[in-house]
Amino acid sequence: MDIYEWKIKEFLINCKNAVTNNKVIIVNRKEYKEFLESFELFICEPKNIILELEPSDYVSGPEEDRSDISEKDIWIFKKQYDTGNGKLINLYIKLKLIYNNNEYNVKCISFHEDEK
């Protein structure tokens, strides 16, 4: 395992621990709302999908946070998801870990069907 693969695994472990401890913030953007509605997903489903992320779902990161350019901590993943009616879609998931009060919180910045 190379150093970069280890960093991806470490990031995902911290994200999953945060989700398990209910330390997750999902940014309520238009694309997110429309995605949940169009596939009739429950609000908890994105958390479950984050828990299923694997290093093989990694696309890029850490990247610069446009809201704080001093930080490079945005990670992007794409995951194939079965909508339950036999249709497979590709999800675009953008995550950021925030360290606060000796624990990680995960911020889900984007969660929607991949447009590419």
matplotlib code that plots the C-alpha trace (Angstrom):
import matplotlib.pyplot as plt

x = [0.0, 1.5, 1.3, -1.5, -3.7, -3.1, -4.3, -7.5, -8.2, -7.5, -9.8, -12.6, -12.1, -12.5, -15.5, -17.2, -16.5, -18.0, -21.1, -21.5, -21.3, -23.9, -21.3, -22.3, -23.6, -25.2, -25.3, -28.9, -28.4, -30.9, -29.2, -29.3, -33.0, -33.9, -31.8, -33.6, -37.0, -36.4, -35.2, -37.6, -34.7, -35.0, -32.9, -30.7, -29.7, -26.8, -25.3, -25.6, -23.9, -21.0, -20.5, -20.2, -17.5, -14.3, -10.9, -11.8, -14.6, -11.9, -11.7, -9.7, -8.4, -7.5, -8.5, -8.7, -11.8, -13.2, -14.7, -11.3, -8.4, -5.9, -7.2, -6.8, -9.3, -12.1, -12.2, -14.4, -15.8, -18.0, -20.0, -22.4, -25.8, -28.7, -31.9, -33.9, -35.8, -32.9, -31.5, -27.9, -26.7, -23.3, -23.2, -21.0, -20.0, -17.9, -16.7, -14.7, -13.5, -13.6, -11.7, -13.4, -13.3, -11.1, -13.3, -14.0, -17.2, -17.8, -19.4, -21.1, -20.8, -22.3, -24.4, -26.2, -26.3, -23.0, -23.6, -20.7]
y = [0.0, 3.3, 6.5, 8.0, 5.0, 5.1, 8.7, 7.9, 5.0, 7.2, 9.9, 7.4, 5.9, 9.3, 10.1, 6.8, 7.3, 10.8, 9.5, 6.6, 9.2, 11.3, 14.1, 14.8, 17.9, 17.6, 20.9, 21.2, 22.4, 22.3, 19.4, 17.4, 18.0, 17.2, 14.0, 12.8, 13.6, 12.1, 8.8, 8.8, 8.4, 8.8, 11.5, 8.9, 7.2, 9.6, 8.7, 5.0, 5.5, 7.5, 4.5, 2.3, 4.3, 2.5, 3.7, 2.5, 5.2, 7.9, 10.4, 13.4, 15.2, 16.7, 19.8, 23.5, 24.6, 27.6, 29.0, 28.8, 28.7, 28.2, 24.7, 21.7, 19.3, 18.6, 15.0, 13.7, 10.3, 8.6, 5.6, 3.4, 3.1, 0.8, 3.0, -0.1, -0.4, -2.1, 1.2, 1.9, 5.5, 7.1, 9.4, 12.4, 12.9, 15.8, 15.6, 17.6, 16.6, 19.3, 18.8, 20.4, 19.8, 16.8, 15.0, 14.9, 16.1, 15.3, 17.9, 16.6, 19.5, 17.7, 14.5, 14.0, 12.0, 12.5, 14.8, 13.4]
z = [0.0, -1.0, 1.1, -0.9, -0.7, 3.0, 3.2, 1.3, 3.7, 6.7, 5.4, 4.9, 8.3, 9.9, 7.8, 8.7, 12.4, 12.2, 10.4, 12.9, 15.7, 14.0, 13.4, 9.8, 8.1, 4.7, 2.8, 1.7, -1.9, -4.7, -6.4, -3.2, -2.6, -6.2, -6.1, -3.0, -4.4, -7.9, -6.5, -3.5, -1.0, 2.7, 4.4, 6.1, 2.8, 2.0, 5.4, 4.6, 1.2, 2.9, 5.2, 2.1, 0.4, -0.5, -1.6, -5.1, -5.2, -4.8, -7.7, -6.4, -3.4, -1.2, -3.2, -2.3, -0.4, -2.4, 0.8, 2.5, 0.0, 2.8, 3.2, 0.9, 2.4, -0.1, -1.3, -4.2, -4.6, -7.2, -6.3, -8.3, -6.5, -7.1, -6.8, -5.8, -9.1, -10.9, -12.2, -11.4, -11.2, -10.5, -7.5, -7.1, -3.4, -2.2, 1.5, 3.9, 7.4, 10.1, 13.3, 16.2, 20.0, 19.6, 17.1, 13.4, 11.8, 8.2, 5.9, 2.8, 0.3, -2.7, -3.0, -6.3, -9.5, -11.4, -14.4, -16.4]

ax = plt.figure().add_subplot(projection="3d")
ax.plot(x, y, z, "-o")
ax.set_aspect("equal")
plt.show()
